[in-house]
Amino acid sequence: MSLLALQRDMRDWLVRADMAAAARIQSSCEAGFAVYQNNYRSQLVTCLESSFARTRAWIGEERFLHAAAHHIDDVPPSSWTLDAYAHDFPVTLARLQPHDPEIAEIACLELGLEELFISADGPAVALDHLHDLDWEYALLTFQRAIDLVDLKTNAFAIWSALVAGEEPPASQYLGTPETALLWRQDEQCRVRTIDAMELQTLLDLRGGLPFGAACRKVTVQLGEDRGIALVGQWLGQWLADGLIAAITAQDKPVGSGNPRLEGPC
Amino acid sequence: MIPSFSGFGLGLRTPHYADFFDRDVAVDFLEVISENFMVDGGRPRRILRDIRARYPVALHGVSMSIGSADGIDGLYLNRLRALVDEIEPLFVSDHLSWSRIEGFNSHDLLPLPYTMEALDIVCANIHRAQDALGRAMLIENPSSYLDFASGDMTEWEFLNRVCARTGCGLLLDVNNVFVSASNHGFDPIAYLDGVPHDHVRQVHLAGHSQGEHLLIDTHDRPVPPSVWDLYAHILPRLGPVATMIERDDDIPPLGELLAELGTARTIAAGAVRAAA
């Protein structure tokens, strides 16, 4: 038997408990197959339990282990790092628990925060030269360590209560869907919810829209005074939270007739 | 040949981070699990940089999969190389085992048949890894729970050939020798006497537990007398080595591990006196 054939058979034993594959391997130490099978599955369960402690607390041990067993059957690990195995578990939860969507949303929050914990470091933009910028044409570069989780339910409130060791509220759909903004500031992972308008502005700016144009999109909807005040508030929060890595000036278009902003709105 | 380092160390584990930052701990080096720090950034990388500023560090991997019939993951090697360049470790090691095949990764140290074909594959993979890392590696003997009818040689004969063909060194895990010897019925002394002593650069000492049918390499308890006896047997046969207590589960207060390290130091001192 070639090494490749042996390794395929061992994989099939681990993933599917394929008895014929184990028999082809021909070991005199048959008890060893059970040891490796147990190591394989228990290690994956431990990984999921570690990554989704709040989700587990919310749905209880029995439901969690049932979901983990399904996930291990359906999604064999592929990455060199065990950390990556957690990545698809929220999808499995959403499929298994379609009538309890807060479960997958809580899992998405946990996954996002775990992944941010080891994401690339990036210094926040220095605040001392911001008043010199031409904000009309300013381009904002956000940190790479940012994640967004769409929420239809009060998963954020449930997750927050579980983290605080408090009694979580009953699950319910939100009247208006919101988005959780996850980021890492220095070594601390943080999360807050944002409304649809802040989300869209953040996405526009991340997508390369100059600051002045992004402001105008908001003022069209809210009016100039309220719109400018709100974008200024968001910008101040993003800067305070260390979400912005750099602010650079876009080349001013030739003959541009856009009204110029005099400072951060 | 890989430069030798003589000393006594521990595996760095999360519950002991504060001990190592708060005071000078009497260890000569620390070993970390490479994969835990092959991340883009954040606290793990900062902690490793801070630890490295205070102690020599050995990088010990569990996912290189040098026995994979379809080769080594190049992206894995790139990440490990970046960590090696930053940390400048004493040693870079991984196991004589496989974990990945055709996109599947078991995250376990699966055993190899000790055949000529496997020897060719392992050596090719080690050559590739050493080229990518720009340095020679240490290969650790694994614990195993399966043997194979197709084997052409013993594990120690296999290791001799691997060292000769690739120039790699050995990380000799004495507990793994004991566990595999018990599970497969070979003589651990014959194993220890048979490995290429001049290639051994590091020694692991750990505990194991009794499973239903087999000994299991659990690393969740103190080094047992049986393993200390084997350590005392092999030490006089080795040159300067880095000896380490490896504890991965039920991790006790640091003082207990330092006491075990004291036992290793006492045995080593006895070996020196006996040689004199």
HADDOCK unambig.tbl for C-alpha pairs under 7 A between the chains (distance, minus, plus):
assign (segid A and resid 3 and name CA) (segid B and resid 69 and name CA) 6.08 0.50 0.50
assign (segid A and resid 3 and name CA) (segid B and resid 118 and name CA) 6.47 0.50 0.50
assign (segid A and resid 4 and name CA) (segid B and resid 69 and name CA) 5.23 0.50 0.50
assign (segid A and resid 7 and name CA) (segid B and resid 101 and name CA) 6.72 0.50 0.50
assign (segid A and resid 26 and name CA) (segid B and resid 148 and name CA) 6.16 0.50 0.50
assign (segid A and resid 26 and name CA) (segid B and resid 149 and name CA) 5.99 0.50 0.50
assign (segid A and resid 27 and name CA) (segid B and resid 146 and name CA) 6.11 0.50 0.50
assign (segid A and resid 27 and name CA) (segid B and resid 147 and name CA) 5.32 0.50 0.50
assign (segid A and resid 27 and name CA) (segid B and resid 148 and name CA) 4.74 0.50 0.50
assign (segid A and resid 27 and name CA) (segid B and resid 149 and name CA) 5.94 0.50 0.50
assign (segid A and resid 28 and name CA) (segid B and resid 147 and name CA) 6.44 0.50 0.50
assign (segid A and resid 29 and name CA) (segid B and resid 145 and name CA) 6.95 0.50 0.50
assign (segid A and resid 29 and name CA) (segid B and resid 146 and name CA) 5.30 0.50 0.50
assign (segid A and resid 29 and name CA) (segid B and resid 147 and name CA) 6.25 0.50 0.50
assign (segid A and resid 31 and name CA) (segid B and resid 213 and name CA) 6.61 0.50 0.50
assign (segid A and resid 32 and name CA) (segid B and resid 145 and name CA) 4.42 0.50 0.50
assign (segid A and resid 32 and name CA) (segid B and resid 146 and name CA) 5.06 0.50 0.50
assign (segid A and resid 40 and name CA) (segid B and resid 106 and name CA) 6.34 0.50 0.50
assign (segid A and resid 40 and name CA) (segid B and resid 108 and name CA) 6.64 0.50 0.50
assign (segid A and resid 76 and name CA) (segid B and resid 104 and name CA) 6.67 0.50 0.50
assign (segid A and resid 77 and name CA) (segid B and resid 104 and name CA) 5.97 0.50 0.50
assign (segid A and resid 77 and name CA) (segid B and resid 105 and name CA) 5.43 0.50 0.50
assign (segid A and resid 77 and name CA) (segid B and resid 106 and name CA) 6.67 0.50 0.50
assign (segid A and resid 78 and name CA) (segid B and resid 103 and name CA) 5.38 0.50 0.50
assign (segid A and resid 78 and name CA) (segid B and resid 104 and name CA) 4.60 0.50 0.50
assign (segid A and resid 78 and name CA) (segid B and resid 105 and name CA) 4.80 0.50 0.50
assign (segid A and resid 79 and name CA) (segid B and resid 105 and name CA) 6.32 0.50 0.50
assign (segid A and resid 80 and name CA) (segid B and resid 63 and name CA) 5.97 0.50 0.50
assign (segid A and resid 80 and name CA) (segid B and resid 76 and name CA) 6.97 0.50 0.50
assign (segid A and resid 80 and name CA) (segid B and resid 105 and name CA) 6.62 0.50 0.50
assign (segid A and resid 81 and name CA) (segid B and resid 35 and name CA) 6.74 0.50 0.50
assign (segid A and resid 82 and name CA) (segid B and resid 107 and name CA) 6.82 0.50 0.50
assign (segid A and resid 117 and name CA) (segid B and resid 42 and name CA) 5.77 0.50 0.50
assign (segid A and resid 118 and name CA) (segid B and resid 39 and name CA) 5.86 0.50 0.50
assign (segid A and resid 118 and name CA) (segid B and resid 40 and name CA) 5.96 0.50 0.50
assign (segid A and resid 118 and name CA) (segid B and resid 41 and name CA) 5.10 0.50 0.50
assign (segid A and resid 118 and name CA) (segid B and resid 42 and name CA) 4.70 0.50 0.50
assign (segid A and resid 119 and name CA) (segid B and resid 40 and name CA) 5.09 0.50 0.50
assign (segid A and resid 119 and name CA) (segid B and resid 41 and name CA) 5.11 0.50 0.50
assign (segid A and resid 119 and name CA) (segid B and resid 42 and name CA) 6.05 0.50 0.50
assign (segid A and resid 120 and name CA) (segid B and resid 40 and name CA) 4.51 0.50 0.50
assign (segid A and resid 120 and name CA) (segid B and resid 41 and name CA) 4.32 0.50 0.50
assign (segid A and resid 120 and name CA) (segid B and resid 42 and name CA) 6.59 0.50 0.50
assign (segid A and resid 121 and name CA) (segid B and resid 41 and name CA) 5.18 0.50 0.50
assign (segid A and resid 121 and name CA) (segid B and resid 42 and name CA) 6.06 0.50 0.50
assign (segid A and resid 187 and name CA) (segid B and resid 42 and name CA) 5.88 0.50 0.50
assign (segid A and resid 187 and name CA) (segid B and resid 43 and name CA) 5.77 0.50 0.50
